[in-house]
Amino acid sequence: MRVRPEIVRSIEPHDLNIVLQRLDVAAGDRFDLIVATNVLVYYDVFDQCLALANIVRMLRPGGLLLSNTDVPTLPHLPIARIGYTELAYTDQANAADRLLWLQRS
């Protein structure tokens, strides 16, 4: 994937504990995309559910979460798995990740 330099320069990182915190963003300022690779794997199922609830609140309707951790989706959260991509890093066995796509409804 290639991203134009002006897009990269426009990214504003935020340091927060996704289990306990979320950015309070107005509905019109919610995110189109949240990438959480090698993040959610470190939490147990309960904390993953809390994190997912915070992520959903920060995504706009139709927004995507990309994660290489298969997090549980809960019936009361407006987010669902819509697919995945297998990503191989090398030709060696077990050198790959499954990138899951979840979309907020």
All heavy atoms as an XYZ file, in Angstrom:
834
protein
N       0.842     -1.155      0.000
C       0.000      0.000      0.000
C       0.899      1.234      0.000
O       1.894      1.284      0.711
C      -0.891      0.010      1.238
C      -1.660      1.289      1.359
S      -2.369      1.596      2.974
C      -3.759      0.572      2.969
N       0.552      2.205     -0.749
C       1.272      3.469     -0.768
C       0.336      4.579     -0.323
O      -0.827      4.609     -0.708
C       1.798      3.776     -2.155
C       2.871      2.798     -2.560
C       3.461      3.165     -3.870
N       4.414      2.107     -4.183
C       5.154      2.088     -5.227
N       5.060      3.049     -6.106
N       5.987      1.112     -5.427
N       0.884      5.467      0.488
C       0.106      6.592      0.989
C       0.847      7.866      0.613
O       2.061      7.976      0.837
C      -0.062      6.504      2.527
C      -0.865      7.673      3.052
C      -0.715      5.177      2.910
N       0.130      8.793      0.036
C       0.754     10.051     -0.387
C       1.340     10.779      0.819
O       0.755     10.765      1.916
C      -0.270     10.938     -1.090
C      -0.772     10.359     -2.404
C      -1.643     11.344     -3.187
N      -2.593     12.089     -2.397
C      -3.870     11.733     -2.185
N      -4.333     10.620     -2.708
N      -4.664     12.481     -1.475
N       2.500     11.434      0.655
C       3.156     12.126      1.775
C       2.265     13.142      2.475
O       2.308     13.276      3.700
C       4.362     12.811      1.119
C       4.650     11.980     -0.095
C       3.307     11.483     -0.565
N       1.400     13.844      1.748
C       0.546     14.846      2.392
C      -0.472     14.192      3.328
O      -0.867     14.775      4.339
C      -0.149     15.749      1.372
C      -1.067     15.048      0.402
C      -0.395     14.551     -0.875
O       0.845     14.473     -0.929
O      -1.131     14.230     -1.825
N      -0.867     12.977      3.002
C      -1.770     12.237      3.887
C      -1.033     11.839      5.163
O      -1.539     12.015      6.271
C      -2.351     10.989      3.188
C      -3.143     11.378      1.943
C      -3.182     10.165      4.148
C      -4.353     12.234      2.202
N       0.168     11.329      5.003
C       0.969     10.934      6.176
C       1.221     12.140      7.074
O       1.093     12.043      8.303
C       2.306     10.293      5.738
C       3.209     10.033      6.932
C       2.037      9.007      4.960
N       1.526     13.282      6.502
C       1.789     14.482      7.307
C       0.544     14.973      8.030
O       0.632     15.657      9.043
C       2.365     15.590      6.424
C       3.819     15.368      6.043
C       4.420     16.610      5.388
N       3.792     16.927      4.111
C       4.186     16.455      2.926
N       5.210     15.643      2.859
N       3.568     16.804      1.821
N      -0.626     14.619      7.536
C      -1.860     15.087      8.170
C      -2.282     14.217      9.355
O      -3.197     14.572     10.089
C      -2.996     15.144      7.142
O      -3.418     13.829      6.804
N      -1.616     13.084      9.554
C      -1.985     12.171     10.641
C      -1.540     12.758     11.974
O      -0.416     13.204     12.132
C      -1.348     10.792     10.423
C      -1.946     10.150      9.173
C      -1.550      9.897     11.647
C      -1.254      8.877      8.756
N      -2.464     12.752     12.918
C      -2.169     13.245     14.267
C      -2.301     12.078     15.246
O      -3.406     11.612     15.530
C      -3.159     14.345     14.643
C      -2.910     14.946     15.995
C      -3.941     16.002     16.335
O      -4.531     16.606     15.418
O      -4.164     16.217     17.532
N      -1.162     11.558     15.742
C      -1.239     10.415     16.659
C      -1.766     10.830     18.033
O      -1.598     11.975     18.462
C       0.217      9.943     16.756
C       1.019     11.152     16.455
C       0.208     11.981     15.502
N      -2.421      9.890     18.706
C      -2.935     10.115     20.055
C      -2.522      8.937     20.922
O      -2.756      7.781     20.566
C      -4.459     10.242     20.047
C      -4.952     11.406     19.273
N      -5.034     12.665     19.806
C      -5.372     11.513     17.999
C      -5.486     13.497     18.900
N      -5.698     12.820     17.783
N      -1.916      9.230     22.053
C      -1.480      8.206     22.991
C      -2.564      8.028     24.047
O      -2.839      8.945     24.816
C      -0.156      8.621     23.635
C       0.425      7.543     24.522
O       0.013      6.373     24.387
O       1.282      7.870     25.354
N      -3.229      6.868     24.030
C      -4.253      6.614     25.031
C      -4.354      5.122     25.293
O      -3.903      4.304     24.508
C      -5.603      7.196     24.623
C      -6.217      6.786     23.296
C      -7.082      5.552     23.432
C      -7.062      7.926     22.767
N      -4.918      4.781     26.429
C      -5.171      3.395     26.787
C      -6.548      3.048     26.229
O      -7.562      3.457     26.787
C      -5.135      3.221     28.303
C      -5.416      1.805     28.736
O      -6.078      1.043     28.044
N      -4.917      1.444     29.897
N      -6.595      2.300     25.160
C      -7.846      2.058     24.440
C      -8.877      1.311     25.278
O     -10.072      1.398     25.021
C      -7.580      1.335     23.096
C      -8.794      1.414     22.178
C      -7.146     -0.096     23.314
C      -9.206      2.794     21.792
N      -8.441      0.601     26.314
C      -9.378     -0.103     27.190
C     -10.099      0.875     28.102
O     -11.294      0.769     28.333
C      -8.651     -1.177     28.021
C      -9.576     -1.807     29.056
C      -8.061     -2.247     27.115
N      -9.382      1.872     28.585
C      -9.933      2.797     29.578
C     -10.274      4.172     29.028
O     -10.961      4.940     29.697
C      -8.939      2.965     30.730
C      -8.549      1.677     31.459
C      -7.454      1.954     32.467
C      -9.757      1.036     32.102
N      -9.775      4.509     27.849
C      -9.940      5.869     27.335
C     -10.419      5.846     25.885
O     -10.207      4.890     25.157
C      -8.600      6.612     27.367
C      -7.978      6.736     28.734
C      -6.572      7.279     28.626
O      -5.722      6.698     27.965
N      -6.344      8.408     29.282
N     -11.033      6.934     25.502
C     -11.349      7.181     24.099
C     -11.300      8.682     23.883
O     -11.468      9.462     24.813
C     -12.699      6.602     23.704
C     -13.864      7.302     24.348
C     -15.186      6.745     23.837
N     -16.263      7.161     24.686
C     -16.842      6.402     25.602
N     -16.427      5.167     25.774
N     -17.816      6.858     26.334
N     -11.092      9.065     22.659
C     -11.135     10.486     22.320
C     -12.592     10.895     22.220
O     -13.401     10.196     21.599
C     -10.445     10.745     20.989
C      -8.951     10.460     20.935
C      -8.440     10.670     19.515
C      -8.198     11.346     21.898
N     -12.948     11.979     22.835
C     -14.303     12.505     22.693
C     -14.339     13.359     21.439
O     -13.910     14.501     21.441
C     -14.690     13.314     23.940
C     -14.890     12.420     25.142
O     -15.461     11.325     24.976
O     -14.472     12.804     26.244
N     -14.811     12.760     20.371
C     -14.862     13.453     19.086
C     -16.318     13.663     18.703
O     -17.170     12.803     18.922
C     -14.111     12.676     17.983
C     -12.623     12.719     18.207
C     -14.569     11.235     17.903
N     -16.592     14.810     18.137
C     -17.941     15.111     17.648
C     -18.290     14.153     16.519
O     -17.405     13.622     15.837
C     -18.004     16.551     17.170
N     -19.565     13.933     16.306
C     -20.021     12.985     15.288
C     -19.393     13.266     13.922
O     -19.008     12.343     13.218
C     -21.541     13.000     15.184
N     -19.251     14.511     13.554
C     -18.681     14.867     12.258
C     -17.175     14.706     12.180
O     -16.600     14.754     11.100
N     -16.522     14.502     13.317
C     -15.069     14.366     13.349
C     -14.604     12.953     13.644
O     -13.421     12.724     13.867
C     -14.482     15.314     14.400
C     -14.668     16.773     14.038
O     -14.741     17.077     12.827
O     -14.744     17.604     14.958
N     -15.513     12.001     13.668
C     -15.132     10.624     13.961
C     -14.243     10.082     12.854
O     -14.215     10.584     11.741
C     -16.378      9.758     14.130
C     -17.117     10.104     15.398
C     -18.250      9.161     15.634
N     -18.998      9.576     16.815
C     -20.243      9.271     17.041
N     -20.904      8.525     16.173
N     -20.840      9.679     18.131
N     -13.552      9.011     13.156
C     -12.537      8.453     12.258
C     -13.139      7.556     11.191
O     -14.094      6.828     11.427
C     -11.501      7.661     13.061
C     -10.747      8.489     14.047
C     -11.026      8.393     15.398
C      -9.766      9.372     13.628
C     -10.334      9.154     16.322
C      -9.068     10.147     14.547
C      -9.362     10.041     15.893
N     -12.545      7.611     10.010
C     -12.890      6.705      8.915
C     -12.202      5.361      9.107
O     -12.694      4.331      8.670
C     -12.441      7.268      7.559
C     -13.165      8.541      7.198
O     -14.396      8.588      7.396
O     -12.517      9.486      6.733
N     -11.029      5.390      9.743
C     -10.204      4.191      9.869
C      -9.453      4.230     11.185
O      -8.867      5.249     11.549
C      -9.203      4.127      8.707
C      -8.146      3.037      8.749
C      -8.784      1.660      8.585
C      -7.105      3.283      7.665
N      -9.474      3.105     11.891
C      -8.624      2.910     13.070
C      -7.864      1.624     12.833
O      -8.447      0.586     12.498
C      -9.462      2.825     14.365
C     -10.138      4.175     14.633
C      -8.582      2.409     15.547
C     -11.047      4.199     15.849
N      -6.538      1.691     12.974
C      -5.677      0.526     12.787
C      -5.159      0.107     14.158
O      -4.541      0.907     14.863
C      -4.498      0.847     11.843
C      -3.589     -0.355     11.683
C      -5.013      1.336     10.492
N      -5.432     -1.135     14.519
C      -4.986     -1.663     15.810
C      -4.319     -3.011     15.574
O      -4.853     -4.065     15.878
C      -6.163     -1.795     16.775
N      -3.137     -2.969     14.976
C      -2.379     -4.198     14.769
C      -1.372     -4.338     15.898
O      -0.760     -3.364     16.321
C      -1.660     -4.194     13.409
O      -0.851     -3.040     13.304
C      -2.658     -4.225     12.265
N      -1.255     -5.560     16.378
C      -0.351     -5.873     17.490
C      -0.650     -5.035     18.723
O       0.250     -4.615     19.439
C       1.111     -5.728     17.072
C       1.479     -6.681     15.958
O       0.949     -7.794     15.899
N       2.336     -6.265     15.072
N      -1.927     -4.761     18.956
C      -2.377     -4.010     20.126
C      -3.325     -4.866     20.957
O      -3.065     -5.153     22.119
C      -3.086     -2.692     19.708
C      -3.693     -1.992     20.901
C      -2.131     -1.771     18.970
N      -4.424     -5.273     20.361
C      -5.484     -5.954     21.099
C      -5.094     -7.358     21.545
O      -5.699     -7.911     22.464
C      -6.759     -5.977     20.260
C      -7.284     -4.583     19.885
C      -8.403     -4.675     18.881
C      -7.710     -3.821     21.120
N      -4.089     -7.931     20.938
C      -3.618     -9.267     21.299
C      -3.138     -9.327     22.758
O      -3.181    -10.384     23.381
C      -2.496     -9.724     20.336
C      -1.247     -8.875     20.498
C      -2.188    -11.195     20.519
N      -2.745     -8.215     23.322
C      -2.196     -8.188     24.678
C      -3.268     -8.111     25.764
O      -2.948     -8.121     26.942
C      -1.214     -7.027     24.825
C      -0.012     -7.208     23.928
C       0.121     -6.480     22.756
C       0.957     -8.142     24.239
C       1.213     -6.677     21.920
C       2.047     -8.353     23.411
C       2.165     -7.605     22.258
O       3.234     -7.806     21.441
N      -4.532     -8.030     25.376
C      -5.621     -7.913     26.341
C      -6.420     -9.206     26.406
O      -6.535     -9.927     25.413
C      -6.558     -6.763     25.951
C      -5.884     -5.415     25.947
C      -5.673     -4.722     24.768
C      -5.462     -4.832     27.134
C      -5.065     -3.480     24.766
C      -4.853     -3.588     27.141
C      -4.655     -2.927     25.951
O      -4.051     -1.705     25.964
N      -7.028     -9.460     27.574
C      -7.932    -10.605     27.684
C      -9.259    -10.242     27.013
O      -9.464     -9.111     26.577
C      -8.114    -11.040     29.140
C      -8.728     -9.967     30.033
O      -9.449     -9.082     29.531
O      -8.484    -10.022     31.250
N     -10.160    -11.214     26.940
C     -11.423    -11.018     26.214
C     -12.235     -9.862     26.797
O     -12.806     -9.062     26.044
C     -12.245    -12.328     26.205
C     -13.633    -12.099     25.636
C     -11.523    -13.388     25.407
N     -12.304     -9.746     28.112
C     -13.072     -8.665     28.735
C     -12.513     -7.305     28.323
O     -13.261     -6.410     27.901
C     -13.053     -8.810     30.262
C     -13.808     -7.730     30.971
C     -15.199     -7.732     30.987
C     -13.142     -6.692     31.618
C     -15.908     -6.728     31.636
C     -13.841     -5.691     32.262
C     -15.226     -5.714     32.274
N     -11.192     -7.145     28.408
C     -10.575     -5.874     28.027
C     -10.707     -5.613     26.528
O     -10.862     -4.470     26.104
C      -9.111     -5.836     28.451
C      -8.940     -5.669     29.945
O      -9.893     -5.219     30.622
O      -7.837     -5.978     30.461
N     -10.670     -6.656     25.715
C     -10.885     -6.480     24.276
C     -12.282     -5.937     24.006
O     -12.466     -5.076     23.146
C     -10.681     -7.799     23.527
C      -9.249     -8.232     23.425
C      -9.106     -9.584     22.763
O     -10.087    -10.304     22.530
N      -7.872     -9.946     22.438
N     -13.271     -6.416     24.743
C     -14.644     -5.927     24.579
C     -14.753     -4.458     24.981
O     -15.428     -3.674     24.305
C     -15.614     -6.772     25.384
S     -15.802     -8.448     24.733
N     -14.095     -4.079     26.079
C     -14.083     -2.668     26.488
C     -13.402     -1.808     25.424
O     -13.891     -0.729     25.079
C     -13.379     -2.505     27.833
C     -14.073     -3.105     29.052
C     -13.173     -2.994     30.278
C     -15.413     -2.444     29.299
N     -12.287     -2.299     24.908
C     -11.569     -1.559     23.867
C     -12.434     -1.402     22.625
O     -12.497     -0.321     22.027
C     -10.258     -2.265     23.527
N     -13.112     -2.470     22.230
C     -13.958     -2.408     21.039
C     -15.089     -1.401     21.223
O     -15.417     -0.647     20.301
C     -14.512     -3.790     20.706
C     -15.220     -3.914     19.369
C     -14.287     -3.535     18.215
C     -15.745     -5.324     19.176
N     -15.662     -1.343     22.412
C     -16.719     -0.355     22.680
C     -16.179      1.061     22.518
O     -16.852      1.938     21.959
C     -17.279     -0.552     24.088
N     -14.960      1.317     22.985
C     -14.348      2.642     22.823
C     -14.039      2.937     21.364
O     -14.242      4.060     20.886
C     -13.085      2.749     23.677
C     -13.400      2.926     25.138
O     -14.431      3.490     25.503
N     -12.521      2.447     25.997
N     -13.553      1.939     20.649
C     -13.239      2.123     19.232
C     -14.502      2.458     18.449
O     -14.509      3.370     17.615
C     -12.539      0.862     18.672
C     -11.116      0.761     19.247
C     -12.519      0.868     17.153
C     -10.434     -0.561     18.990
N     -15.593      1.731     18.713
C     -16.854      1.979     18.011
C     -17.306      3.418     18.216
O     -17.789      4.067     17.282
C     -17.940      0.978     18.479
C     -19.328      1.411     18.030
C     -17.624     -0.409     17.958
N     -17.145      3.952     19.420
C     -17.561      5.335     19.709
C     -16.734      6.361     18.940
O     -17.176      7.488     18.741
C     -17.448      5.634     21.207
C     -18.383      4.841     22.091
C     -19.788      5.417     22.175
N     -19.855      6.815     22.475
C     -20.072      7.331     23.679
N     -20.252      6.546     24.705
N     -20.135      8.625     23.840
N     -15.531      5.984     18.506
C     -14.667      6.918     17.788
C     -14.786      6.785     16.275
O     -14.304      7.638     15.536
C     -13.209      6.724     18.221
C     -12.969      7.111     19.671
S     -11.229      7.061     20.163
C     -10.877      5.325     20.086
N     -15.426      5.706     15.780
C     -15.585      5.495     14.342
C     -16.874      6.124     13.832
O     -17.902      6.078     14.501
C     -15.640      3.993     14.030
C     -14.341      3.233     13.927
C     -14.633      1.742     13.800
C     -13.502      3.710     12.766
N     -16.817      6.689     12.645
C     -18.031      7.176     11.992
C     -18.799      5.977     11.469
O     -18.227      4.907     11.252
C     -17.683      8.127     10.851
C     -17.050      7.424      9.665
C     -17.051      8.281      8.409
N     -16.376      7.597      7.323
C     -16.919      6.647      6.559
N     -18.151      6.254      6.758
N     -16.240      6.079      5.591
N     -20.102      6.099     11.243
C     -20.834      5.017     10.589
C     -20.188      4.702      9.236
O     -19.860      5.600      8.464
C     -22.240      5.589     10.417
C     -22.358      6.573     11.542
C     -20.986      7.199     11.651
N     -19.944      3.441      8.994
C     -19.246      3.012      7.777
C     -17.748      2.947      7.955
O     -17.042      2.442      7.088
N     -17.231      3.467      9.082
C     -15.793      3.456      9.343
C     -15.273      2.049      9.594
O     -16.020      1.139      9.963
N     -13.976      1.875      9.385
C     -13.351      0.558      9.471
C     -12.359      0.465     10.614
O     -11.628      1.414     10.910
C     -12.611      0.244      8.173
C     -13.445      0.133      6.910
C     -12.542      0.012      5.695
C     -14.398     -1.043      6.998
N     -12.323     -0.710     11.223
C     -11.276     -1.091     12.163
C     -10.495     -2.207     11.511
O     -11.075     -3.194     11.036
C     -11.886     -1.592     13.479
C     -10.924     -2.342     14.420
C      -9.803     -1.425     14.904
C     -11.678     -2.951     15.582
N      -9.172     -2.056     11.444
C      -8.297     -3.111     10.945
C      -7.502     -3.630     12.128
O      -6.866     -2.856     12.849
C      -7.342     -2.580      9.872
C      -7.975     -1.951      8.636
C      -6.892     -1.530      7.655
C      -8.949     -2.901      7.969
N      -7.520     -4.942     12.322
C      -6.813     -5.550     13.445
C      -6.339     -6.934     13.056
O      -7.004     -7.631     12.285
C      -7.735     -5.647     14.665
O      -7.073     -6.286     15.735
N      -5.202     -7.340     13.603
C      -4.744     -8.702     13.384
C      -5.100     -9.593     14.577
O      -4.583    -10.684     14.722
C      -3.246     -8.751     13.074
C      -2.396     -8.170     14.177
O      -2.875     -7.450     15.044
N      -1.115     -8.473     14.152
N      -6.010     -9.111     15.420
C      -6.531     -9.883     16.544
C      -8.031    -10.071     16.337
O      -8.753     -9.104     16.116
C      -6.278     -9.147     17.875
O      -4.870     -8.902     18.008
C      -6.772     -9.962     19.057
N      -8.477    -11.302     16.422
C      -9.895    -11.599     16.243
C     -10.632    -11.276     17.539
O     -10.722    -12.111     18.433
C     -10.078    -13.062     15.860
C     -11.477    -13.377     15.396
O     -12.252    -12.430     15.173
O     -11.780    -14.561     15.247
N     -11.117    -10.069     17.648
C     -11.805     -9.623     18.863
C     -13.266    -10.057     18.822
O     -13.865    -10.142     17.751
C     -11.707     -8.089     19.049
C     -10.275     -7.669     19.271
C     -12.290     -7.353     17.878
N     -13.849    -10.334     19.996
C     -15.265    -10.713     20.007
C     -16.148     -9.513     19.687
O     -15.899     -8.413     20.159
C     -15.496    -11.190     21.441
C     -14.400    -10.593     22.247
C     -13.251    -10.349     21.312
N     -17.141     -9.732     18.849
C     -18.113     -8.674     18.582
C     -19.341     -8.964     19.440
O     -19.745    -10.111     19.593
C     -18.492     -8.608     17.092
O     -18.936     -9.889     16.666
C     -17.306     -8.179     16.251
N     -19.897     -7.916     19.999
C     -21.033     -8.051     20.898
C     -22.300     -7.583     20.206
O     -22.275     -6.626     19.418
C     -20.779     -7.229     22.167
C     -19.502     -7.605     22.922
C     -19.252     -6.627     24.047
C     -19.597     -9.018     23.449
N     -23.440     -8.220     20.489
C     -24.685     -7.874     19.790
C     -25.099     -6.415     19.944
O     -25.716     -5.865     19.042
C     -25.726     -8.793     20.428
C     -24.989     -9.819     21.194
C     -23.623     -9.300     21.446
N     -24.754     -5.776     21.054
C     -25.197     -4.397     21.269
C     -24.265     -3.362     20.636
O     -24.588     -2.182     20.632
C     -25.352     -4.116     22.775
C     -24.056     -4.036     23.503
N     -23.329     -5.148     23.862
C     -23.347     -2.961     23.911
C     -22.222     -4.753     24.469
N     -22.206     -3.438     24.507
N     -23.120     -3.793     20.095
C     -22.206     -2.856     19.441
C     -22.461     -2.841     17.940
O     -22.549     -3.902     17.316
C     -20.752     -3.240     19.712
C     -20.248     -3.055     21.127
C     -18.799     -3.527     21.229
C     -20.363     -1.606     21.577
N     -22.541     -1.645     17.348
C     -22.824     -1.556     15.910
C     -21.564     -1.746     15.060
O     -21.116     -0.847     14.349
C     -23.391     -0.143     15.766
C     -22.695      0.639     16.834
C     -22.522     -0.328     17.982
N     -20.964     -2.937     15.169
C     -19.770     -3.245     14.374
C     -19.793     -4.729     14.044
O     -20.264     -5.542     14.844
C     -18.468     -2.845     15.121
C     -17.273     -2.854     14.172
C     -18.247     -3.709     16.351
C     -16.046     -2.141     14.698
N     -19.337     -5.076     12.838
C     -19.350     -6.469     12.400
C     -18.119     -6.756     11.547
O     -17.597     -5.864     10.868
C     -20.612     -6.757     11.597
N     -17.690     -8.000     11.580
C     -16.606     -8.432     10.704
C     -17.123     -8.465      9.271
O     -18.202     -9.001      9.016
C     -16.137     -9.833     11.088
C     -15.389     -9.889     12.372
C     -14.900    -11.320     12.635
N     -14.598    -11.455     14.036
C     -15.416    -11.947     14.946
N     -16.605    -12.385     14.603
N     -15.052    -12.026     16.206
N     -16.327     -7.918      8.356
C     -16.757     -7.926      6.955
C     -15.768     -8.656      6.055
O     -16.018     -8.811      4.872
C     -17.022     -6.502      6.423
C     -15.781     -5.630      6.513
C     -18.195     -5.877      7.153
C     -15.896     -4.320      5.765
N     -14.634     -9.074      6.609
C     -13.672     -9.802      5.788
C     -12.307     -9.813      6.423
O     -12.112     -9.365      7.557
N     -11.367    -10.340      5.666
C      -9.986    -10.386      6.123
C      -9.057    -10.529      4.931
O      -9.486    -10.879      3.830
C      -9.758    -11.535      7.115
C      -9.941    -12.909      6.505
C      -8.874    -13.576      5.915
C     -11.178    -13.531      6.512
C      -9.035    -14.825      5.353
C     -11.362    -14.779      5.961
C     -10.274    -15.430      5.379
O     -10.445    -16.658      4.810
N      -7.786    -10.254      5.168
C      -6.741    -10.435      4.174
C      -5.598    -11.197      4.826
O      -5.207    -10.878      5.942
C      -6.211     -9.072      3.673
O      -7.286     -8.347      3.087
C      -5.104     -9.237      2.648
N      -5.104    -12.216      4.145
C      -3.929    -12.948      4.619
C      -2.689    -12.208      4.113
O      -2.572    -11.943      2.923
C      -3.920    -14.383      4.090
C      -5.074    -15.221      4.560
C      -4.961    -15.638      6.021
O      -3.862    -15.577      6.598
O      -6.000    -16.032      6.586
N      -1.807    -11.873      5.027
C      -0.601    -11.125      4.683
C       0.627    -11.965      5.006
O       0.895    -12.249      6.174
C      -0.537     -9.814      5.476
C      -1.697     -8.858      5.299
C      -1.641     -7.754      6.331
C      -1.658     -8.285      3.901
N       1.372    -12.369      3.986
C       2.607    -13.123      4.184
C       3.784    -12.157      4.189
O       3.875    -11.283      3.331
C       2.768    -14.156      3.086
N       4.664    -12.339      5.164
C       5.836    -11.456      5.266
C       7.025    -11.997      4.487
O       7.838    -11.246      3.986
C       6.240    -11.275      6.727
C       5.133    -10.711      7.573
C       4.607    -11.420      8.636
C       4.599     -9.469      7.291
C       3.578    -10.901      9.406
C       3.566     -8.942      8.047
C       3.064     -9.663      9.103
O       2.050     -9.159      9.851
N       7.154    -13.310      4.457
C       8.246    -13.964      3.740
C       7.704    -15.264      3.161
O       6.533    -15.594      3.324
C       9.440    -14.285      4.680
O       9.031    -15.321      5.577
C       9.901    -13.071      5.443
N       8.584    -16.037      2.543
C       8.208    -17.346      2.022
C       8.243    -18.419      3.101
O       7.867    -19.561      2.857
C       9.135    -17.745      0.871
C       8.940    -16.844     -0.342
O       7.848    -16.265     -0.478
O       9.887    -16.718     -1.136
N       8.707    -18.074      4.291
C       8.810    -19.041      5.384
C       7.424    -19.370      5.944
O       6.525    -18.523      5.944
C       9.684    -18.496      6.502
C      11.112    -18.227      6.079
C      11.924    -17.610      7.195
O      11.438    -17.397      8.292
N      13.182    -17.307      6.902
N       7.285    -20.591      6.433
C       6.024    -21.010      7.047
C       5.769    -20.201      8.312
O       6.707    -19.807      9.012
C       6.079    -22.497      7.380
N       4.520    -19.914      8.596
C       4.088    -19.183      9.795
C       4.597    -17.744      9.854
O       4.694    -17.174     10.937
C       4.489    -19.928     11.071
C       3.842    -21.288     11.141
O       2.706    -21.457     10.729
N       4.573    -22.263     11.628
N       4.934    -17.187      8.725
C       5.373    -15.784      8.685
C       4.281    -14.957      8.024
O       4.490    -14.324      7.005
C       6.693    -15.656      7.942
N       3.091    -15.005      8.621
C       1.957    -14.308      8.037
C       1.019    -13.835      9.138
O       1.101    -14.273     10.277
C       1.210    -15.210      7.067
N       0.155    -12.936      8.780
C      -0.874    -12.423      9.673
C      -2.202    -12.441      8.934
O      -2.244    -12.361      7.704
C      -0.591    -10.964     10.054
C      -0.133    -10.795     11.482
O      -0.351    -11.707     12.295
O       0.423     -9.728     11.775
N      -3.263    -12.499      9.680
C      -4.596    -12.324      9.122
C      -5.069    -10.953      9.572
O      -5.233    -10.707     10.759
C      -5.540    -13.402      9.610
C      -6.972    -13.192      9.111
C      -7.853    -14.335      9.469
N      -7.588    -15.395      8.493
C      -8.244    -16.538      8.448
N      -9.170    -16.801      9.333
N      -7.970    -17.430      7.532
N      -5.261    -10.059      8.628
C      -5.750     -8.708      8.927
C      -7.265     -8.706      8.781
O      -7.797     -8.916      7.683
C      -5.112     -7.692      7.985
C      -5.406     -6.240      8.276
C      -4.901     -5.838      9.651
C      -4.799     -5.356      7.200
N      -7.956     -8.518      9.902
C      -9.416     -8.548      9.926
C      -9.980     -7.162      9.671
O      -9.439     -6.183     10.164
C      -9.888     -9.061     11.280
C      -9.360    -10.442     11.666
C      -9.440    -10.650     13.153
C     -10.130    -11.491     10.932
N     -11.072     -7.092      8.930
C     -11.767     -5.843      8.666
C     -13.083     -5.889      9.425
O     -13.864     -6.812      9.251
C     -12.077     -5.656      7.195
C     -11.032     -6.051      6.209
C      -9.696     -6.072      6.388
C     -11.274     -6.503      4.882
N      -9.077     -6.501      5.240
C     -10.022     -6.772      4.303
C     -12.404     -6.699      4.128
C      -9.875     -7.222      2.995
C     -12.277     -7.155      2.828
C     -11.022     -7.401      2.277
N     -13.315     -4.862     10.224
C     -14.593     -4.709     10.921
C     -15.158     -3.359     10.521
O     -14.414     -2.383     10.402
C     -14.413     -4.788     12.430
C     -13.969     -6.158     12.964
C     -12.466     -6.205     13.076
C     -14.587     -6.384     14.317
N     -16.454     -3.289     10.318
C     -17.092     -2.049      9.884
C     -18.199     -1.662     10.848
O     -19.018     -2.493     11.237
C     -17.653     -2.195      8.486
C     -18.187     -0.887      7.928
C     -18.559     -1.017      6.463
O     -19.074     -2.040      6.027
N     -18.297      0.036      5.702
N     -18.212     -0.359     11.191
C     -19.256      0.170     12.062
C     -20.502      0.441     11.220
O     -20.411      0.988     10.130
C     -18.798      1.470     12.709
C     -19.800      2.008     13.713
C     -19.319      3.345     14.285
N     -20.074      3.765     15.431
C     -21.226      4.413     15.380
N     -21.784      4.700     14.238
N     -21.838      4.764     16.493
N     -21.638      0.037     11.734
C     -22.885      0.282     11.007
C     -23.484      1.620     11.433
O     -23.028      2.259     12.339
C     -23.884     -0.836     11.246
O     -24.090     -1.065     12.609
